[in-house]
Amino acid sequence: MKRQVSPSEPLQAPERLSDQLADLLRERIERGELRPQDRLPTEQELAERHGVSRTVVREAVSRLKSMGLLVSRQGSGVYVAPVSRAKALAFDPAVLHSLEAVVQIVEVRRALEGEVAALAAQRADEAAVDRILAALAAIDTAVAAGGDGVEEDLHFHRTVATATGNPQFTRLLGFLEQYQRDAMKVTRANEAMREDFMEQVRAEHREIAQAIAAREPERARRAATTHMLRAARRIEEADASVRAALSAALVPRRHPKKGSTL
């Protein structure tokens, strides 16, 4: 398969760089410039070509994988997905730039997380439980080291989903992450300023993990559902300065220029 190569074209701030890169790749796929089965440039090549970090490239590629536009082949690279009649799941980013929309995404997750946790409690083997407990500990480790714990928080929920043995849950929750990451950075900062909020989140995560480890599906379902309910409430009850910061983080960004190439 040929790999698409084109001149350097650095991406520009302040638009989120991973969103720009994902949009450019998506547009090239939709225009047929990147065809089914074409191999993408390597992570390093894309990073150098656009003047961004490899983390930005990974986020952009992950977003397009969750939409079904790209697929990974072990030991080979990332390819444009084969033609499929199935329509990729996607939310219109234009409607996901408000506090209300963030709460709506939390509500969607609430409908999923309870059942995911219950199934994990039924199906998780000892290795899966160990991974869940390790992911739980990693959140506190990250926060103690001065981080915001966002990626570790998301990883914890992905680990619970993986423990169900149903990869569709992992894919669906991974898809929703792209619409929560920015908001979570602000809400995590909000929680860090409120010790009661921080302890609530720790306790909620701990209860989910312990219920799964104890193989108690109904307890796990209640714990995960309660966590999502309280997550929405913490957003709604944030003080004015935090709500303003969250709103600013969600302001719609300008779209990349049409016709940009990779």
N, C-alpha and C positions, 0 to 999 in steps of 0.2 A: 504494500500500500504506500502511496506517496505521502510525504509529510509536507504540509503547507508552510511555505516560508515567504516572508515579505519584509519590507524595510522596517527599520525601527520607528516606533511612534509612541513616545512617552505619554502616559496618562497624566491628567492634571487634577490636583485638589481644587476645591474642597469636596467635590462629590466623592462618596465612598468608592475607593479604588476597586475593590472587589466587585461592586455593582457595575462599575463602568466596564471592567474586563468581561464580566459575565454577559452584559448586554452586547458588547462588540462580538463576542463569540457566537451568541445566539443569533444576532443579525446575519452573520456570515453563514451560519447553518441554514437560516430561513431563506437567504438569497441563493443558496446552492453553491457558494464559494467553498464551503466546507461540506463535502458530500458524505453520505453514509459510508462507513468503513474507512474514511480518511483518518490518519493518525495525527493527533495534535503535536505541535512542538513540545519539547520537554518542559518541565516546570522551570528549570533554570533558564532555558531559552526564552520563554515567555516573560519571566521576571526581568531579564536583561533588556529585552526588546521594548518593554513598556516602562522601564524605570521604576518597578515596584518590587516589593519583597516576595519571596516564595510563599509566605503565608497568605498574601493577597491572592496569588495565583491559586493556591489550594482552596481558598474560600470560594473563588469564582467557579472553579471546576466542580467543587462539591455542590454548589447551587445548581449547575446545569445537569449534574448526575441525578439530583433529586427530581428534576423535571423530566428525566428520561431522555435527555438530548445527548449525553455522553455516557460511555461505558468504559470501565477499566478492564484490561486484559493482563493478568498476572505475568510479570516478567517481560511485558511487551510495551505497555504504555496506555495512553488514554485515546479512545477513538470516538468518532461521531457514531451515534447509535444507528443500527440498521433501520430502514424504513418500517414504520409500524402504523397500523390504523388506530392504535390507542392514543387518545389525546392526553398529553402530559398534564398532571395536576399543577395548577399555578393560581396564586392570588394576584390580583391587580395591585402592584406596588403603590399605585396612586391613592388607594384607600387605606393604606397601612401606615399613616403618618399622623396619628392622633392618639391621645390617651385612651379614648373609647375603643379604638381599633386594637390597641395592645390588650385591653381587658377582654375583647372579643376573642383574640387568639388564645388567651389563657382559658377562656370558657371552652374553646374547641379542645384544648389539651385536657381539660377536666373530664370531658366526655370519654377521653381515651385512657388517661393515666390510671384511673381506678381499675378498669378491666385489665390493663397491662400489669399492674402490680399484683392483682389477684391471680392471674395466670402464671406470673413469675413465682408466686408462692406455691403454686401447685406443681410447677415443672422444674424449677431451678435445682440443679445438682450441686454438690458441695463446691465444685470449682466455680460455678456461677455465683454462688453466695459469697465466696471469697472475693470475687471480682467486685461485687456490689459493695462489700464492706471496705475494700481498698479504695474504691471510687469515693465512698463517703469520707474516709479519712483524708483523701487528697484535697477535698474542699477546704477543710480546716488548715491543712498544711499550706495551701496556696494563700489563704487569707492571713495566716500568721507571718508569712514571708512578705507581706505587703501587697499581694495581688488582690484582684476583686473577686476571684473565685468563679467567674462566669463560665469559663470553658469547663472547669471542673464540675460545676453544677450541671451543665448540659450533659457532660460525660456520664455523670451519675445516673441521670434519667435514661440515657441511651443504654447503659449497662443493665438496668432493670428491664428495658424492652428486649434486649438480647437474651436475657434469661428466660423469656417466654418460649424461645425456640421458634418463634414466628418472625421471619425477617421482614415481613411487611410492616410490622409495628415499628421496627427500627428505622425503616426507610421513611415512614410517615412522620415520625417524631423528628427525624433528621431534617425533613423538608420544612417542618414548622419552625425549626431553630433559626432559619435565616430571617424570620420576621420578628424574632424576639431578642436577638443578640444585642443590638444597640440599646433597646429598652432595658434589658437586664443589667447592662453596665451602670445605668443611672439608678435603677431600683436597688442594686447592690450597694451603691454609694449611699443611698437613702438608709438602707438597713444598717450600714456601718456606723451611721451617726446615731442610731437608736439601738442601744444594747438589748432592749426588749425585743426588737424586730430580729436582731441577729440570733438571739437565743431561740425565738420562735422557729426560724428557718432551720437551725441546727436540730431542734427537737423534732420537727416535722420530717426531715430527711432521716433522722435516726429511727423514728417510729416505722417508716416505710421499710427500711433495711431490716430492722428487727422482726417485723411481721413476716417478711419473706423468709428470713433465716429460720423462723419458728414454724414455717409451713402453715400459716394461718391466712387463707385467701380472703375471708371477709374482713379481717382486721387490716390486711394490706390494702384492700379496696377502699375502706374508710379512711385510712391514713393518707393515701394518695389523693383522694377526692378532697379531703380537708386541706391538704397542702395547696391545691390549686385554688380552692375557695379563698383561703387566707392570702395567697399571692395576689389575687385580684383586689382584695380588701386593702392590702398594704399599699397598692398603687393608688387606690381611691382615697386613702387616708393620709397620703403623703402631704407634708406641709407645702405652703405656696412656693417656696424657693426650689424645692425638689421638683414639684410639678412643672415649674417654669423650665428647669433644666431638662426634664424629660421631654417636654414639648419641643424645646429647641433641638434636642437630639433627633427628633422625628420629623423635622421640617423637610418637606420634599426637596430633593436635590435636582439640579438641572440635569437634563439628559445629555449623553454624549452626542457628538456631531454625527449626523447620518453620513453613511458612506465611509466611516473610519475602517481601516483595515488592520489586520494583525500581521 
